[in-house]
Structure formats: C-alpha cells, structure tokens
C-alpha cells in the first residue's frame, strides 16, 4: 500500500516538472521572438529602400 507521504511526494515532483517545463518553454519562445521581429524589421527596411519585395524574398535574405 502506498503511504500518503509517498503520494504527496510524487504529486510535488509532477508539479515541479510541469512548472520547469513551462518556464523552459517560455524562455525558448522569448529567445526566438526577437529574431522573428528582426526579420520583419529587415523586410520593412528593404521594402522601403528597394521598392516592394515579397516576404519570401526577405526571409531568404535573412536566412
């Protein structure tokens, strides 16, 4: 039979794992979000300087 303390410990471990997973995912998204904005900014800058270009062309320039 599983003791109550052991059950609580497993629940705490699961909760801790979920919290760490959420923190890691949010940090990952924050890390790559500025790169997405930089690509958009380069797209707008090149559009303004060279005339209208497509977004695919801008992505090729950044990649």
Order of alpha helices (4+ residues) and beta strands (2+ residues): alpha-alpha
